[in-house]
Structures are given as C-alpha cells and as structure tokens.
Amino acid sequence: VTEIGFIGGGKMAEALLKGIHGKGFAFGPELRVSKIFVSEINKARLQYLKKDPNIAILDKKELLQFYDNKQVAKLSEVVILAVKPQDIPKVVEEIEIDKGKLVISIAAGISLNYLQRSLPGAAVIRAMPNNPALVSAGITSLAQGNNVTQKQLDLAKRLFESVGEVIVVEEKLMDAVTGLSGSGPAYVYLMIEALTKAGEELQLSEKQAKTLAIETVLGAAKTAKETGKPAKELREMVTSPGGTTMEGLKVLNERKFSEALIEAVKAAAAKSKKLSQ
Ligand SMILES: NC(=O)c1ccc[n+]([C@@H]2O[C@H](COP(=O)([O-])OP(=O)(O)OC[C@H]3O[C@@H](n4cnc5c(N)ncnc54)[C@H](OP(=O)(O)O)[C@@H]3O)[C@@H](O)[C@H]2O)c1
C-alpha cells in the first residue's frame, strides 16, 4: 500500500491520475495506491483538477489536492516531480526527502546526477513519457539512479504502464529518447496535417480527409505493433511493382523523406543534450 504525491498538477500529472484511477488504484495484488496527494501552485489549475469529472469521482479520502510541496514530499512514499524543468530547482530546494524514498522526475533534461545531488539519499528515477500518455497510449522511458531498488523500479514501471508502454534505458540514452519518442508525436502530427491537406486538394472534404489520414497512421502503427513484422516487410507488402504506392514512395524517396526524419530526430536529440547541460 503506497501513497503517491505529485508536485505539480499539470497535464502529465493529470494523465497519470487518470491512469492510476483507470487501474482501480491497484498495480497487481501486492501494490495498491492508498492515497494520492497533488500539490499545485496554480489556483486556477487546482480548481480545474477538482472539477475534472474523471478526477472528481475519486473519493476525497483517496485524493487530496492543495499547495504544499514540503508536506506532500513528507507524506508520500513515492514523490513524482511533475513541474516544468525550469521550476525543478525551486522545488528540490524546498522539499526534504527521507533516505531511500523514491522520487520520480518527469522533467525533461533534468539529470539524475543533479537530482541526486539536490536530494541526498533519495532513490531517483528519471522518466520521459510522451504526449499520447494523455490518452493512455504513451511510451515512457525510465532511467534509474544508483540506489534504486528492484521493487522501486517495478513500481515506477507499473505506474507508467497505466498510461501506455514502458522501456528502461541507460540515462545516457535519454536525449535519444527525447528526440525520438518525446518529440516524435509532433512529426506524426505534421504527417497527419500534410496527408489531410493532400486529401482536401484531391476534393475530399476536410472531415473525410482527416478521418482517412488519422486512421491510416493509427492502422499502420497498430499493424506494425500487432504483427511484429519489420516495417520494411510491411511496406513491401503494400508496394506492388508498378502500382500506386510505388509511385507515391518514389516521390518520398526523391524528396529524401527518410533522411529528413532521421535528421529531425538527431537535431531534437542534440537540442535535448544542449538544454540539459
Ligand atoms: N506534456 C508532455 O507531453 C510531457 C512529455 C514528457 C515530459 N514532460 C515533462 O513533464 C513535466 C510537466 O509537464 P506538463 O506538460 O504536465 O506541464 P504543466 O501542464 O505546465 O504542469 C506543471 C504544473 O506545475 C505547476 N507548478 C509550477 N511550479 C510549481 C511549484 N513550485 N510547485 C507546485 N506546482 C508548480 C504549474 O503551474 P503554473 O502553470 O502556474 O506554472 C503547472 O500547473 C515537465 O517537466 C515536462 O518536461 C511532459
């Protein structure tokens, strides 16, 4: 039985709250969340959270929301730092963490080293979720600090599994993760925008084009996931010689579509590295 405390009740904290609620407060027989605390500085945001129908159904005994970071850090067995990266220094200065207590930071670019130095004795995990966590279709990468126990890592995994999939990586790969899955949804949204525009230019209505674009992206991702087949094999499956797909791919190759995506991920990863320094 565990108390979880969020410091910062923004979009990502809200997604996790919904995820925990969706799991019925239980992550397996031996792990139950007994209470959730949310400390949020922004009054309007606090009011919004209290009114959110998905969150308001939580019993007042199960969910307590107020603004007192120190208190939340003290009362919770697991503390989740869910403020913007620039607000992290103020928060770590303010709170005290008992020796061995699990702190999970979702702040992009804030290193384990920094967190361990600022919160001596804490067991720290860095998490990089992504935007689709808001609809429980996220992918979160976790990197653990040196004194994290297996039990604590399992807890973090199960927590983020409530909003999607989870992988564990070495911290040095966090910039790559940020460039790929962190920023990646934006590349896919751009693709949906472009596919929709193409459909409209070919006389489909906006609604029709948008539906076709979204379902195509979703369906292709689902096929790759559920069949487990390499994307290359699936691509070849839909590309018959001399057919329509081949004509489309020819243009993408001429315009260096793959190279552009690869460069985009690398540029985002490089920016992530620079920002975290
Ligand atoms: N959203 C994503 O897709 C995503 C993906 C990966 C990682 N992350 C990381 O997740 C973290 C949170 O992101 P988010 O999108 O949830 O941001 P957000 O919506 O801005 O949430 C942060 C909340 O914390 C509040 N806050 C600021 N300072 C505080 C303090 N000292 N004590 C308590 N609360 C405080 C903010 O209030 P104010 O608005 O008044 O400042 C805001 O309501 C960020 O560090 C980000 O890097 C987000």
The ligand as a Gaussian input file, in Angstrom:
#p B3LYP/6-31G(d) Opt

LIG

0 1
 N        3.251000      17.118000     -21.559000
 C        4.046000      16.234000     -22.124000
 O        3.763000      15.676000     -23.188000
 C        5.365000      15.850000     -21.465000
 C        6.127000      14.818000     -22.021000
 C        7.320000      14.449000     -21.395000
 C        7.746000      15.102000     -20.278000
 N        7.015000      16.114000     -19.750000
 C        7.523000      16.796000     -18.556000
 O        6.540000      16.784000     -17.574000
 C        6.653000      17.941000     -16.775000
 C        5.277000      18.544000     -16.628000
 O        4.764000      18.828000     -17.919000
 P        3.263000      19.258000     -18.129000
 O        3.030000      19.279000     -19.584000
 O        2.375000      18.461000     -17.226000
 O        3.401000      20.780000     -17.597000
 P        2.296000      21.724000     -16.973000
 O        0.958000      21.376000     -17.525000
 O        2.802000      23.127000     -17.090000
 O        2.291000      21.300000     -15.425000
 C        3.131000      21.788000     -14.424000
 C        2.247000      22.347000     -13.307000
 O        3.052000      22.578000     -12.146000
 C        2.715000      23.855000     -11.615000
 N        3.837000      24.383000     -10.836000
 C        4.822000      25.251000     -11.232000
 N        5.672000      25.498000     -10.224000
 C        5.226000      24.765000      -9.162000
 C        5.689000      24.620000      -7.833000
 N        6.774000      25.259000      -7.389000
 N        5.001000      23.787000      -7.010000
 C        3.902000      23.133000      -7.440000
 N        3.404000      23.261000      -8.684000
 C        4.066000      24.059000      -9.535000
 C        2.411000      24.669000     -12.847000
 O        1.715000      25.841000     -12.511000
 P        1.941000      27.145000     -13.440000
 O        1.279000      26.838000     -14.733000
 O        1.286000      28.256000     -12.673000
 O        3.418000      27.325000     -13.580000
 C        1.594000      23.690000     -13.690000
 O        0.248000      23.673000     -13.350000
 C        7.655000      18.873000     -17.464000
 O        8.842000      18.917000     -16.717000
 C        7.885000      18.249000     -18.816000
 O        9.244000      18.352000     -19.196000
 C        5.825000      16.495000     -20.321000

